[in-house]
Amino acid sequence: MKTSMFDFSHFKGDLLGGITAGIVALPLALAFGLSSGLGPDAGLYGAIIIAFFAALFGGTDTQISGPTAPMTAVSMVIIAGIVQQNNGDIQQALPAILSVFLMAGIILILLGIIGVGKYIRYMPYPVVSGFMTAIGVIILVTQLLPFFGYYPKEDAVLVDRFMPEAQEVLLEKILREEAGEGILVLDHFEETVRRAKQITPADIKLEAETLASKHASGVIGAVKVMGNAIKNIDLTELLLALITIFIIYGFKRITTAIPSALVALLVVSGVAYFLQMQGTINYRPIPKIPAGFPVFRSEIFSQFSLASITPYIFTAFSLALLGAIDSLLTSIVADNMTKTKHKPNKELIGQGIGNSIAALFGGIPGAGATIRTVVNIQAGGKTRLSGMIAGVLLLFILLALGPIASQIPAAVLAGILITVGIGVMDYKGLKALPNMERSEIAVMMIVLVLSVVWNLVYAVGVGMVIAALIFMKKMSDITAGESEIKKLKDETESAKFWTDEVALPENFSEEVYIKHLNGPLFFGFTNDFQDLINQIPSTASHVIIRMDRVPYIDQSGLFAMEDALIDLGNKNVKTAFVGLKDQPSFLLKRIGIIPELVPNDLVFEDFKSCAEWIKANVDAGKFSSPGVDYEKLV
């Protein structure tokens, strides 16, 4: 039975897909929550709420949402910054942190309402590639510290280094407080001394630990203290993390039916807990996960202060923009797998609602998760019910197994995150580096480096601007070059540009389809390739792609072309190129599309020679047709 909201006709597949995706999400949710700084419970809350509500209100039927690597990486920076401004007290900082997450969710809703979703497709591939590889580097490097069992604020030598600075920071806070109270320091020097004497050694040590943690935060900080981490390796933590990684990669060779991360989580945690009970080892567990339903965080409103969140409005916007990009890229993956079309603006609204509600209950932000979405589709998920079921399953695990989950070793989650960091990198883009143009390599590396050492969202913005400038320069150069060697055609001549196709007889109308490409094949034009695949009928045996008017193809267009040709090949459809210009021809050959996907004998200089090949090699008239319509795919 199908209603206006739900489709229960695929319930069995949705149930299996949702359960499978929820199981995959469990270890990742715990790991992302722990790495964010709010704790594994925050990751689990975010996974439960975002998965359910983003599916309920979103625009991608098979999308599974929750905490993701990019969103966690940005959230981690936000949380660390706000905690540091609150004397290292996470409970004191929590209202401001959740307020930022709530703002990000609301901004996502507004982005969907005003129709920003449809513009995400204009993200150039080198920008996406640099961004995803940077996410992998950030997760990998920052997780090396817990991988070694090293925690900066527990390093006595490192903390001692910051003791003098800690005293200065505490005294500076006293002076700022007095200035805010209107006390003239010179006239009330005794009051300053009295407050300074109230600073205890414990206060100084706590501040020094905060400074040590700040010093070691992020990729640069982790690199700074890596030497200390190696000198202070905890062999138990290291061994647990290594075994986790070994199982994750090794179990995949046995079967992919069961998520290897879940197997590693259960096996290593179970063995570690048993050995600890026997007194054989002593490991560090994750922070305790509270039992029961997530609690509504009323302090977001009761302790609301406009002044405390005003500095973070742009940060919230950046987080929302990242969530939009992350979610819609996953939606495109889902579209390619299911041969459907998502509703981008509705998807942003759904993600915004999910993130807003998650913030109200203490969950970390999330977005559409590619791996979980793919798993859902492969397991049979067809509708939004699958995402909602994944959220309900995680809620059941929280209610039934929360105390047990609190015994999971922190090193196990570090091992899981290291495999996530390795897996999220864009190896396809990295392998293509030798074949990319210098300008595209520059964009990718700029985004990668800036993301790692500066700010993820700012880096994407810089990359977009540079990519746009490079594209405009290339288009200008190509236009100038074309004007030097060709005369301008009048409107009549332009309309007759494709008249050479009359050389193909009518009896090929159902077997051969023609695709006309007009203009550069760049990052803003790649979606048309999905339309191309969807419109090819089952009767087609050959597709001719007219490249006569394609002066330039960038990396995004190159990979979109590759994906389209692979899909056509899977349908046993042969593809021919006609009229390749120098730049597209060079790249198509350099990356191997020619001759691996389109053999050299199917690359023609003009349509006449292509038509002769078709006549000689295609079984014409296999399907009856009233006539030829060459513009079916234009």
C-alpha positions, -999 to 999 in steps of 0.1 A, spaced: 0 0 0 14 34 -9 5 66 8 14 102 1 43 99 26 54 63 27 58 34 3 54 0 20 56 -20 -12 94 -26 -6 91 -30 32 112 -63 33 140 -47 14 138 -15 35 138 -35 67 169 -55 57 186 -24 43 179 -3 74 191 -30 98 223 -35 78 230 2 76 223 7 113 248 -20 122 274 -4 100 267 30 116 271 18 152 309 16 155 313 48 133 288 68 154 307 58 186 340 66 171 330 99 156 314 110 189 346 102 208 369 119 184 346 150 183 353 157 220 317 154 232 318 116 238 306 85 221 270 91 234 269 123 214 278 104 182 252 78 189 225 105 196 234 122 163 232 89 144 198 80 158 181 114 153 196 125 120 191 91 104 154 91 114 144 127 107 166 133 76 150 102 60 115 113 71 118 148 56 146 144 31 146 142 -7 167 111 -13 148 79 -7 177 56 0 199 80 19 213 70 53 224 100 74 244 105 105 278 117 117 303 116 89 341 121 87 339 156 72 312 169 96 331 154 126 364 169 115 348 204 115 328 198 146 360 187 164 376 221 157 345 240 168 341 220 200 378 224 209 377 262 203 346 268 225 359 245 252 392 264 254 373 296 258 354 281 287 385 272 308 385 236 294 352 229 311 331 210 285 299 212 305 302 250 307 309 251 270 281 227 260 253 253 256 273 274 232 285 243 213 250 229 208 237 264 199 262 265 170 250 230 159 214 242 161 222 273 141 239 251 114 207 229 112 185 260 108 208 274 82 206 241 63 168 244 63 170 279 50 194 269 22 169 243 11 140 267 12 158 293 -9 169 266 -34 206 264 -30 206 226 -34 206 226 -71 239 246 -72 260 220 -53 266 202 -86 289 230 -97 316 218 -73 347 210 -94 361 176 -90 396 187 -79 380 207 -51 360 176 -39 391 154 -43 414 177 -23 387 181 3 381 144 8 418 135 9 423 162 35 395 147 56 413 114 55 447 130 65 431 149 94 414 118 108 444 96 103 470 120 118 448 130 148 439 94 156 476 84 158 478 98 193 451 75 208 464 48 186 496 50 205 476 53 238 489 89 242 468 117 257 485 151 259 469 163 292 482 131 309 518 137 298 534 151 329 564 165 311 543 183 285 519 196 312 549 209 332 560 229 302 528 249 303 526 255 341 542 290 339 519 299 310 489 286 329 497 309 358 498 338 334 465 328 318 448 326 352 461 360 363 451 375 330 416 362 335 415 379 369 425 412 354 398 408 326 372 401 352 382 431 373 381 453 342 346 440 334 336 449 370 349 484 367 377 479 392 407 501 387 436 477 392 460 503 407 435 515 432 424 480 442 457 462 441 449 444 473 418 429 457 439 416 428 464 400 451 436 384 471 421 368 441 455 357 428 462 340 461 430 320 457 445 302 427 454 267 438 480 244 423 451 222 411 437 252 392 471 258 376 475 222 367 440 221 352 448 251 331 481 236 320 464 204 309 440 225 289 469 243 272 487 210 266 455 196 249 452 228 228 489 226 218 483 190 206 450 196 188 445 193 151 470 179 125 497 205 133 494 199 170 494 161 166 526 164 146 542 186 172 537 160 200 542 128 178 577 124 192 563 124 228 536 99 217 562 75 203 583 78 235 553 71 257 536 43 237 511 23 257 516 -12 244 482 -25 254 464 4 236 486 0 206 480 -37 204 442 -33 207 442 -7 179 464 -29 156 442 -60 161 412 -39 153 427 -26 121 438 -62 112 403 -76 116 387 -48 97 409 -53 66 412 -91 71 376 -100 76 366 -83 43 386 -110 25 364 -136 41 330 -119 36 314 -85 31 280 -97 42 288 -87 78 304 -53 84 340 -59 94 341 -28 116 313 -43 137 331 -76 139 363 -58 151 343 -38 176 326 -69 191 356 -93 190 383 -70 203 361 -53 229 349 -87 242 383 -102 245 398 -70 260 370 -69 286 375 -106 295 412 -102 299 408 -71 321 384 -90 343 411 -116 346 436 -90 356 458 -97 325 455 -63 309 443 -28 318 428 -7 290 412 27 288 374 24 281 354 51 263 335 76 284 303 61 300 272 62 278 242 73 298 213 49 299 179 57 286 166 81 260 186 112 249 178 141 272 165 174 259 192 200 265 171 229 278 203 248 287 205 258 250 177 282 258 180 288 295 216 297 292 213 314 258 235 344 253 237 362 220 271 375 228 284 339 233 273 326 199 277 357 178 313 350 170 302 316 157 275 326 132 299 322 103 312 290 117 276 276 118 271 287 82 303 269 72 292 238 90 258 240 73 274 244 39 297 215 45 266 194 55 249 204 23 279 194 1 285 162 20 248 151 18 242 160 -19 273 143 -31 260 111 -14 226 117 -30 243 117 -64 260 84 -56 226 70 -46 211 83 -78 237 66 -99 231 33 -81 193 34 -81 188 52 -114 166 78 -97 166 115 -91 169 131 -57 153 164 -47 183 185 -36 164 213 -18 141 189 0 172 169 10 187 200 26 156 207 45 155 171 58 192 173 68 185 206 85 156 193 105 176 162 116 206 183 127 185 208 145 167 181 165 200 163 172 215 195 186 185 198 210 194 164 224 231 167 225 240 149 193 269 159 170 261 171 134 258 148 105 250 145 68 243 118 42 268 90 47 280 74 15 291 40 29 259 35 49 238 46 19 256 22 -4 252 -6 21 215 2 24 209 1 -13 229 -32 -18 209 -48 11 176 -39 -6 166 -5 7 143 13 -16 125 41 3 128 65 32 116 38 56 151 22 54 167 53 69 141 56 96 146 19 105 183 24 108 177 52 134 152 31 153 177 2 155 204 24 169 179 37 195 172 1 205 209 -6 209 213 26 230 184 16 253 194 -21 256 232 -21 254 243 13 266 261 1 297 278 -27 278 289 -2 251 306 19 278 332 -10 282 345 -6 246 382 3 246 391 37 233 419 21 212 393 1 193 375 32 181 409 48 173 416 18 151 382 20 134 387 57 127 422 51 112 406 28 87 379 54 80 406 80 74 424 57 50 392 48 32 378 83 28 408 96 8 401 101 -29 425 75 -45 408 79 -79 418 116 -79 453 109 -65 460 82 -91 450 106 -118 475 133 -108 501 124 -135 474 128 -161 458 160 -148 466 195 -160 488 216 -138 460 240 -130 438 213 -117 466 197 -97 472 231 -82 436 235 -72 435 200 -56 467 205 -37 457 240 -25 424 227 -11 442 197 4 469 217 22 446 245 34 421 220 47 447 202 67 465 232 82 438 259 82 401 254 78 381 229 58 353 251 46 375 281 39 397 258 19 368 247 -3 358 284 -8 393 293 -19 394 262 -42 361 272 -58 373 307 -65 406 296 -80 388 269 -101 363 294 -114 391 319 -124 411 291 -141 380 280 -160 372 315 -172 408 320 -183 407 288 -203 374 296 -219 387 330 -228 418 315 -244 398 289 -263 373 314 -276 401 336 -288 418 307 -305 386 296 -322 379 331 -335 413 333 -352 408 302 -373 371 301 -380 347 325 -395 315 333 -377 285 314 -390 251 329 -395 220 315 -378 210 294 -408 245 278 -411 245 271 -373 212 254 -375 225 231 -402 256 221 -383 244 185 -378 231 180 -414 258 154 -421 238 129 -400 215 123 -430 242 99 -441 228 74 -416 198 55 -430 164 54 -413 166 17 -406 192 23 -378 168 45 -358 163 21 -329 198 6 -327 218 38 -329 214 69 -308 232 102 -311 243 125 -283 252 161 -293 275 180 -269 277 217 -273 304 236 -255 330 226 -228 324 195 -207 332 209 -173 321 205 -137 289 224 -142 277 201 -170 284 166 -156 248 159 -145 238 156 -182 256 123 -184 232 107 -159 203 119 -181 221 103 -211 222 69 -194 187 71 -182 173 80 -216 190 52 -236 163 26 -245 168 -11 -243 168 -14 -280 200 6 -284 232 -12 -293 253 18 -302 256 54 -290 274 81 -310 287 110 -290 293 141 -311 323 160 -297 327 184 -326 317 214 -304 336 204 -272 367 225 -271 377 216 -235 371 189 -209 381 192 -173 387 165 -147 351 165 -135 338 160 -170 365 134 -177 353 112 -147 317 118 -155 324 106 -191 342 76 -177 313 67 -154 288 71 -183 308 49 -206 311 22 -179 273 22 -174 267 20 -211 292 -9 -214 274 -27 -186 243 -25 -208 262 -39 -237 260 -6 -255 290 3 -277 300 40 -278 317 59 -306 333 94 -305 330 118 -335 350 150 -340 373 149 -310 394 181 -306 430 181 -294 425 188 -257 397 163 -251 414 137 -272 446 140 -253 430 136 -219 407 108 -230 437 89 -242 459 99 -213 435 85 -187 428 54 -207 392 60 -217 405 56 -252 411 27 -260 399 8 -228 363 20 -229 361 33 -265 384 14 -289 405 33 -314 384 19 -343 353 37 -328 370 71 -327 361 90 -359 372 123 -373 339 130 -390 304 116 -390 307 103 -426 333 77 -416 313 69 -385 282 63 -406 301 40 -429 313 19 -399 277 17 -386 264 5 -419 291 -22 -421 290 -34 -385 255 -28 -370 226 -52 -376 202 -26 -391 164 -29 -389 164 -54 -360 136 -32 -345 109 -16 -366 106 22 -365 84 48 -381 114 71 -387 146 85 -375 147 110 -345 183 119 -340 176 145 -314 161 121 -288 191 127 -265 200 162 -274 
